[in-house]
Structures are given as structure tokens and as C-alpha cells.
């Protein structure tokens, strides 16, 4: 999966100067991402409706499932899993899944769409916390 996404200089700069600024350790990098996604989720005015675009052995979601992101998993869970995890509503339950599994639907706020796209880019380039 590493480097399967073409380098995007504007996105690289945003990640370096806004998300991971002064983050040197793995824990600091995880915290930077967690805060960035959390801030965008809190500012989002529309429901965070998403569609599963990739299956994962650590998730009950199937490709094409539409779910609403309820909130982020704790920083500790994200750090331990070495990925951004979100809680989604699925069949009346809340389950934790990797954000990289989800794509926002068109009615999600533009800033939140960008935050999710930034995370997909980071993962797609093979970067880690």
C-alpha cells in the first residue's frame, strides 16, 4: 500500500505545518492527527454519513455499508492500533472501525471531507504515526 497515492505538495504542507507540527514521537503524531480529526468533527454541521469502501479484518463493515460516524475512539485506542479509529452506528450498536475504511458521502461538510481525505492520503502514502 505504501506510496500508492501520488505525492500532493499542498497536502504534505498542511500535514507537516498544521497536523504534525512539532510532533516528533509516535504518540505526538497520533495526538496531532486525533486533534485534527476531532476538531473537524466538532465543527461539522452535517451528520457524518460515510460509506465503507474497503473491507478490513478488524471491522464488521462490508463494502458499500453506509454508516454514521458517532465520534472518535480514544487517543489511547488510536495510538495502540497505530491508526485513527472512529465509532460508527451499525444496526443499533456502536462499533469501532478504522477511518481509512470510510469515505464521506457528498452531504458531509467540506472541511470534514478534507480531513478524511488527508487521513486517506497519509495512509495511502504509507506514512504512520
Residue frames as qw, qx, qy, qz and C-alpha x, y, z in Angstrom:
[[0.000, 0.886, 0.464, 0.000, 0.00, 0.00, 0.00],
 [0.402, -0.628, 0.055, 0.665, 2.96, 2.31, 0.58],
 [0.067, -0.453, 0.346, 0.819, 3.20, 5.19, -1.86],
 [0.304, 0.407, 0.809, 0.296, 0.25, 4.06, -3.96],
 [0.092, 0.917, 0.368, -0.122, -1.01, 7.64, -3.76],
 [0.523, 0.545, 0.047, 0.654, 0.70, 10.34, -5.80],
 [0.404, -0.298, -0.328, 0.800, 2.50, 12.99, -3.75],
 [0.005, -0.849, -0.399, -0.347, 0.43, 16.15, -3.18],
 [0.414, 0.224, -0.302, 0.829, 2.61, 19.08, -2.10],
 [0.329, -0.498, 0.006, -0.802, -0.27, 21.17, -0.71],
 [0.850, -0.406, -0.239, -0.235, -1.48, 18.24, 1.38],
 [0.769, 0.022, -0.378, 0.515, 2.08, 17.43, 2.51],
 [0.154, 0.376, -0.236, 0.883, 2.49, 21.02, 3.69],
 [0.583, -0.499, -0.076, -0.637, -0.85, 21.00, 5.55],
 [0.905, -0.268, -0.326, 0.049, 0.05, 17.73, 7.27],
 [0.651, 0.108, -0.328, 0.675, 3.51, 18.97, 8.23],
 [0.125, 0.278, -0.180, 0.935, 2.58, 22.51, 9.28],
 [0.516, -0.356, -0.018, -0.779, -0.91, 22.06, 10.73],
 [0.903, -0.242, -0.239, -0.262, -1.37, 18.46, 11.83],
 [0.912, -0.137, -0.212, 0.324, 2.06, 17.19, 12.79],
 [0.181, 0.809, -0.241, 0.504, 3.76, 20.46, 13.68],
 [0.150, -0.616, 0.620, -0.463, 6.36, 19.84, 16.40],
 [0.925, -0.174, 0.194, -0.277, 5.28, 16.19, 16.68],
 [0.185, 0.635, -0.749, -0.045, 8.38, 14.04, 16.97],
 [0.260, -0.138, 0.935, -0.198, 7.32, 10.88, 18.78],
 [0.169, -0.246, -0.879, -0.373, 4.76, 8.36, 17.59],
 [0.138, -0.590, -0.702, 0.374, 2.46, 9.41, 20.47],
 [0.007, 0.537, 0.043, -0.842, 2.72, 13.10, 19.49],
 [0.139, 0.097, -0.660, -0.732, 1.96, 12.26, 15.85],
 [0.174, -0.421, -0.886, -0.084, -1.08, 10.22, 16.91],
 [0.098, -0.623, -0.486, 0.605, -2.23, 13.13, 19.09],
 [0.036, 0.353, -0.268, -0.896, -1.82, 15.61, 16.22],
 [0.215, -0.131, -0.787, -0.563, -3.99, 13.52, 13.93],
 [0.202, -0.497, -0.820, 0.199, -6.52, 12.81, 16.69],
 [0.050, -0.564, -0.287, 0.773, -6.90, 16.53, 17.49],
 [0.105, 0.209, -0.470, -0.851, -7.19, 17.46, 13.81],
 [0.259, -0.273, -0.844, -0.382, -9.94, 14.94, 13.09],
 [0.214, -0.537, -0.708, 0.406, -11.69, 15.71, 16.39],
 [0.008, -0.437, -0.071, 0.897, -11.70, 19.48, 15.70],
 [0.228, 0.062, -0.586, -0.775, -13.18, 18.95, 12.24],
 [0.270, -0.370, -0.884, -0.097, -15.81, 16.55, 13.59],
 [0.144, -0.546, -0.550, 0.615, -16.87, 19.06, 16.27],
 [0.084, 0.405, -0.130, -0.901, -17.13, 21.86, 13.68],
 [0.057, -0.125, -0.839, -0.526, -19.09, 19.70, 11.25],
 [0.434, 0.089, 0.225, -0.868, -22.68, 20.89, 10.93],
 [0.772, 0.130, -0.355, -0.511, -23.97, 17.96, 8.92],
 [0.904, -0.266, 0.312, -0.125, -24.24, 14.33, 10.02],
 [0.065, -0.620, 0.738, 0.258, -21.05, 12.39, 9.33],
 [0.902, 0.244, 0.266, -0.237, -22.51, 9.92, 6.87],
 [0.032, -0.602, 0.736, 0.308, -19.98, 7.62, 5.24],
 [0.935, 0.235, -0.101, -0.247, -19.76, 4.56, 3.03],
 [0.694, -0.420, 0.548, 0.205, -17.39, 1.66, 3.55],
 [0.588, 0.707, -0.300, -0.255, -15.09, 1.46, 0.54],
 [0.451, 0.454, -0.759, 0.122, -12.69, -1.22, 1.78],
 [0.872, -0.397, -0.254, -0.136, -13.07, -4.30, 3.93],
 [0.053, 0.634, -0.648, 0.419, -10.85, -4.82, 6.95],
 [0.617, -0.108, -0.775, 0.085, -10.33, -7.95, 9.02],
 [0.219, -0.144, -0.610, 0.747, -10.68, -5.77, 12.14],
 [0.320, 0.149, 0.100, -0.930, -14.10, -4.44, 11.20],
 [0.437, 0.328, 0.820, -0.170, -17.60, -5.84, 10.72],
 [0.399, 0.665, 0.009, -0.632, -18.31, -3.44, 7.84],
 [0.668, 0.261, 0.617, 0.323, -18.82, -4.72, 4.33],
 [0.185, -0.065, 0.378, 0.905, -18.03, -2.76, 1.20],
 [0.175, -0.424, -0.557, -0.692, -20.94, -0.45, 0.43],
 [0.377, -0.610, -0.641, 0.274, -22.29, -0.28, 4.00],
 [0.025, 0.659, 0.025, 0.752, -23.44, 3.23, 4.87],
 [0.578, -0.498, -0.527, 0.375, -22.81, 4.26, 8.46],
 [0.082, -0.926, -0.006, -0.368, -22.79, 7.45, 10.51],
 [0.514, 0.194, -0.524, 0.651, -19.63, 8.35, 12.43],
 [0.494, -0.776, -0.390, -0.038, -20.69, 8.98, 16.02],
 [0.238, -0.932, 0.273, -0.001, -17.30, 10.09, 17.37],
 [0.440, 0.601, -0.650, 0.150, -13.61, 9.27, 17.56],
 [0.869, -0.289, -0.359, 0.181, -12.25, 6.39, 19.56],
 [0.483, -0.848, 0.087, 0.202, -9.95, 7.46, 22.37],
 [0.248, 0.839, -0.485, -0.017, -6.45, 8.69, 21.62],
 [0.450, -0.454, 0.764, -0.086, -5.10, 5.69, 23.53],
 [0.797, 0.261, 0.540, -0.078, -7.00, 3.22, 21.29],
 [0.591, 0.803, -0.062, -0.038, -5.87, 5.04, 18.15],
 [0.026, -0.788, 0.614, -0.033, -2.25, 5.12, 19.34],
 [0.609, -0.248, 0.749, -0.084, -2.31, 1.43, 20.28],
 [0.766, 0.431, 0.476, -0.022, -3.83, 0.47, 16.91],
 [0.363, -0.307, 0.419, 0.773, -1.48, 2.84, 15.02],
 [0.057, 0.374, 0.637, 0.672, -4.44, 4.28, 13.12],
 [0.321, -0.051, 0.186, -0.927, -7.37, 6.65, 13.50],
 [0.106, -0.312, -0.944, -0.015, -10.37, 4.73, 14.78],
 [0.343, -0.158, -0.012, -0.926, -13.94, 6.00, 14.81],
 [0.282, 0.241, 0.854, -0.364, -17.14, 4.81, 16.44],
 [0.305, -0.017, -0.510, -0.805, -19.97, 4.24, 13.99],
 [0.641, 0.082, 0.455, -0.613, -23.62, 3.37, 14.37],
 [0.337, 0.199, -0.834, -0.389, -24.25, -0.08, 12.91],
 [0.557, -0.286, -0.732, -0.267, -27.53, -1.94, 13.30],
 [0.578, -0.734, -0.196, -0.298, -28.35, -0.20, 16.59],
 [0.805, -0.440, -0.041, 0.395, -24.87, -0.71, 18.03],
 [0.101, 0.943, -0.312, -0.059, -21.74, 1.40, 18.17],
 [0.939, -0.024, 0.137, 0.315, -18.66, -0.30, 16.76],
 [0.212, -0.810, 0.343, 0.425, -15.09, 0.90, 16.35],
 [0.825, 0.419, 0.288, 0.245, -13.64, 0.81, 12.84],
 [0.494, -0.232, 0.225, 0.807, -10.62, 2.32, 11.05],
 [0.255, 0.751, 0.098, -0.601, -11.33, 5.71, 9.47],
 [0.008, -0.430, 0.687, 0.586, -9.35, 4.56, 6.43],
 [0.231, 0.254, 0.933, 0.109, -12.23, 2.19, 5.68],
 [0.184, 0.744, 0.584, -0.267, -14.73, 5.01, 5.22],
 [0.226, 0.211, 0.339, 0.889, -15.41, 7.63, 2.56],
 [0.179, 0.387, 0.412, -0.805, -17.66, 10.61, 3.32],
 [0.337, 0.618, 0.685, 0.188, -20.90, 10.96, 1.44],
 [0.296, 0.483, 0.255, 0.784, -21.44, 14.13, -0.55],
 [0.291, -0.821, -0.265, -0.414, -23.52, 15.92, 2.09],
 [0.705, -0.489, -0.202, 0.472, -20.69, 15.92, 4.68],
 [0.063, -0.965, 0.065, 0.246, -19.13, 19.35, 5.32],
 [0.654, 0.695, -0.240, 0.176, -16.26, 20.22, 3.01],
 [0.088, -0.739, 0.590, -0.312, -13.75, 20.66, 5.87],
 [0.753, -0.255, 0.568, -0.215, -14.59, 17.21, 7.24],
 [0.894, 0.440, 0.081, 0.007, -14.30, 15.72, 3.76],
 [0.384, 0.781, -0.428, 0.244, -10.84, 17.28, 3.54],
 [0.418, -0.591, 0.623, -0.297, -9.83, 15.89, 6.94],
 [0.896, 0.025, 0.429, -0.113, -10.86, 12.38, 5.92],
 [0.756, 0.639, -0.076, 0.120, -9.10, 12.79, 2.57],
 [0.037, 0.805, -0.540, 0.242, -5.96, 13.97, 4.41],
 [0.653, -0.373, 0.630, -0.195, -6.02, 10.81, 6.53],
 [0.907, 0.332, 0.259, -0.024, -6.57, 8.60, 3.45],
 [0.494, 0.801, -0.294, 0.165, -3.65, 10.35, 1.77],
 [0.269, -0.701, 0.616, -0.239, -1.41, 9.85, 4.83],
 [0.790, -0.117, 0.587, -0.128, -2.23, 6.13, 4.95],
 [0.819, 0.554, 0.148, -0.013, -2.07, 5.74, 1.16],
 [0.325, 0.829, -0.428, 0.156, 1.44, 7.21, 1.10],
 [0.826, 0.011, -0.504, 0.254, 2.50, 4.55, 3.60],
 [0.027, 0.527, -0.427, 0.734, 3.02, 7.03, 6.42],
 [0.620, -0.439, -0.643, 0.098, 2.44, 6.03, 10.05],
 [0.419, -0.901, -0.054, -0.103, 2.26, 7.78, 13.40]]
